[in-house]
Amino acid sequence: MSAYTLMQFGVVRGQSYAYASMVIAGASCISISLLGAFNPAVLTMQIFYIVISLAGIVRLFVVSHMLRVSEEERSLVHSFLPDLPRQYVRTFLRRGAWVDLEAGEVLAEEGRPLDRLLFLTSGRAKVVIDGNTAGLCHETIIGQLTFFTGEPATATVEMEGPGRAFVLQAAPLHRLLRRILAIKLALIAGFTEATKSILLLRNREAGPPLNLID
């Protein structure tokens, strides 16, 4: 009961060591209590709970410790999605693809909906709002402000030189986020720093161009 309650209130995740351990503890206590009033049906059910939870713990350990990611992928997750649980890293990465960007390539166009989410990992891009250059950005997320709302892009973003980005199409990513809450929460947390930069640009758009690159 405690494990289920904590999961419903978001304290623990269903696929976690904590939840499985609490299920095992609860089933073990019930099994011990049956020594005074033996019930084979109840005991069998508790044994199933224990076995299935142990199998879940083993699976979680294998997935977390045998994860194969490239240095580029590891850097992406560390920089933009530090809260993403290890068991979901490969699930997330499978939904996107790495893309080489060219100078002058438009990543987002102001006033038009963006059907993808881009993690700009190298190179720098020019941010234009209402025809005015607001500044430069690098190592940021393109499309985070309107990804969940589907509204038009708030600025035009154009590459100043060659670069590289991890790109996810919006439709399949939305389906994934509806299915796995942990990935959605990690993505929302990862939007924070990129959103700060965009808001800073918008607040300063009436002033001189702002170079975000130190």
C-alpha positions in Angstrom: 0.0 0.0 0.0 2.8 2.4 0.9 4.6 1.7 -2.4 1.5 2.3 -4.4 0.7 5.5 -2.5 4.2 6.9 -3.0 4.1 6.1 -6.7 0.7 7.9 -7.1 2.1 11.0 -5.4 5.2 11.0 -7.6 7.6 10.3 -4.7 8.9 7.1 -6.4 8.7 5.8 -9.9 7.1 2.4 -10.9 10.3 1.3 -12.6 12.7 2.0 -9.7 14.7 0.2 -7.1 12.8 1.9 -4.3 9.3 0.8 -5.6 10.4 -2.8 -6.2 12.1 -3.0 -2.8 9.0 -1.8 -1.1 6.8 -4.3 -2.9 9.3 -7.1 -1.9 9.2 -5.9 1.7 5.4 -5.7 1.8 5.0 -9.2 0.3 7.6 -10.6 2.6 5.8 -9.3 5.7 2.5 -10.7 4.5 4.2 -14.1 3.9 5.6 -14.1 7.4 2.3 -13.3 8.9 0.8 -16.3 7.2 2.8 -18.6 9.5 0.1 -18.1 12.1 -2.8 -18.6 9.7 -1.6 -20.4 6.6 -3.3 -19.5 3.3 -1.8 -21.1 0.2 -3.6 -18.8 -2.2 -2.3 -15.7 -0.5 1.2 -17.1 -0.1 1.3 -18.0 -3.8 0.3 -14.4 -4.7 3.0 -12.9 -2.4 5.7 -15.2 -3.9 4.7 -14.0 -7.4 5.1 -10.4 -6.2 8.5 -11.1 -4.8 9.7 -13.0 -7.9 8.4 -10.4 -10.3 9.9 -7.5 -8.3 13.3 -9.3 -8.1 13.2 -9.8 -11.9 12.4 -6.1 -12.3 15.4 -5.1 -10.2 17.7 -7.3 -12.2 16.3 -5.9 -15.4 16.8 -2.3 -14.2 20.4 -3.1 -13.1 21.2 -4.6 -16.5 19.7 -1.8 -18.5 21.4 0.9 -16.3 24.9 -0.7 -16.3 25.1 -2.1 -19.8 24.0 1.1 -21.5 26.1 1.7 -24.6 26.3 5.4 -25.7 28.8 7.3 -27.7 30.8 10.2 -26.2 28.7 12.6 -28.2 25.5 11.1 -26.8 26.8 11.1 -23.3 27.7 14.8 -23.6 24.2 15.6 -24.9 22.5 13.9 -22.0 24.9 15.4 -19.5 24.5 19.0 -20.9 20.8 19.1 -21.6 19.0 16.2 -19.7 20.9 15.6 -16.5 17.7 14.4 -14.8 17.0 11.7 -17.4 17.0 8.2 -15.7 19.7 6.0 -17.1 17.2 3.3 -18.1 15.5 5.7 -20.5 18.5 7.2 -22.1 18.6 4.8 -25.0 14.8 5.0 -25.4 15.1 8.8 -25.8 18.1 8.7 -28.2 16.4 6.2 -30.5 13.7 8.8 -31.3 16.2 11.3 -32.8 19.1 11.6 -35.2 22.3 13.6 -35.4 22.4 16.2 -38.2 25.3 18.2 -39.6 24.3 21.9 -40.0 25.5 24.3 -42.6 26.1 28.1 -42.5 22.9 29.9 -43.3 20.7 27.0 -42.5 17.4 28.1 -40.8 16.6 26.1 -37.7 13.4 27.9 -36.8 11.4 30.7 -38.6 9.5 33.3 -36.5 5.7 33.0 -36.9 5.8 29.4 -38.2 5.1 26.3 -36.1 8.2 24.1 -35.5 7.6 20.4 -36.1 10.9 19.4 -34.5 13.1 19.9 -31.4 16.8 20.6 -31.9 19.6 20.3 -29.4 22.4 22.5 -30.8 25.6 20.9 -29.5 28.2 22.7 -31.6 28.3 25.8 -33.8 26.5 29.1 -33.1 23.3 30.5 -34.4 21.9 34.0 -34.9 18.6 34.8 -33.2 16.4 37.3 -35.1 13.2 38.8 -33.6 10.9 41.1 -35.6 13.7 41.5 -38.2 16.3 42.6 -35.6 19.3 40.5 -34.6 18.8 39.8 -30.9 22.0 37.9 -30.3 23.9 34.7 -30.8 23.3 31.3 -29.1 25.2 28.1 -28.9 24.8 24.8 -27.0 21.1 25.4 -26.5 17.7 23.9 -27.3 15.8 25.3 -30.3 12.0 25.1 -30.0 11.6 24.6 -26.3 9.4 27.6 -25.8 6.6 26.3 -28.1 7.2 22.6 -28.1 4.4 21.7 -25.7 1.9 24.4 -26.9 2.4 23.9 -30.7 2.4 27.7 -31.1 4.5 29.4 -33.9 8.2 30.0 -33.2 8.9 33.2 -31.3 12.1 33.9 -33.3 14.1 33.0 -36.4 17.2 31.0 -35.7 19.9 30.8 -38.4 23.3 29.1 -38.3 26.2 31.4 -38.6 28.6 28.6 -39.5 28.7 24.9 -39.6 27.4 23.0 -36.6 25.8 19.8 -35.3 22.5 19.1 -33.6 20.5 16.2 -32.3 17.0 16.5 -33.9 13.7 14.9 -32.8 10.5 15.1 -34.7 7.7 16.5 -32.6 5.0 14.0 -33.3 6.8 10.8 -32.2 8.4 12.6 -29.3 5.0 13.7 -28.0 3.8 10.1 -28.2 6.9 9.0 -26.2 6.3 11.7 -23.5 2.7 10.7 -23.1 3.9 7.1 -22.5 6.9 7.7 -20.2 6.4 10.5 -17.6 10.0 10.3 -16.4 11.3 11.4 -19.8 8.8 14.2 -20.0 9.9 15.5 -16.6 13.6 15.3 -17.5 12.9 17.2 -20.8 11.0 19.9 -19.0 13.9 20.3 -16.5 16.3 20.5 -19.4 14.4 23.4 -21.0 15.2 25.7 -18.1 18.6 27.0 -19.0 17.8 27.4 -22.7 14.6 29.3 -21.8 16.6 31.7 -19.6 18.7 32.6 -22.6 15.7 33.1 -24.9 13.9 35.3 -22.4 17.1 37.4 -21.9 17.2 38.0 -25.6 13.6 39.0 -25.8 14.0 41.4 -22.9 17.0 43.0 -24.6 15.7 43.0 -28.2 15.3 46.8 -28.2 18.9 47.2 -27.2 22.2 46.4 -29.0 22.9 42.8 -30.2 23.7 40.5 -27.3 26.5 38.0 -27.7 25.8 35.0 -25.5 29.1 33.5 -26.3 31.8 34.4 -23.7 
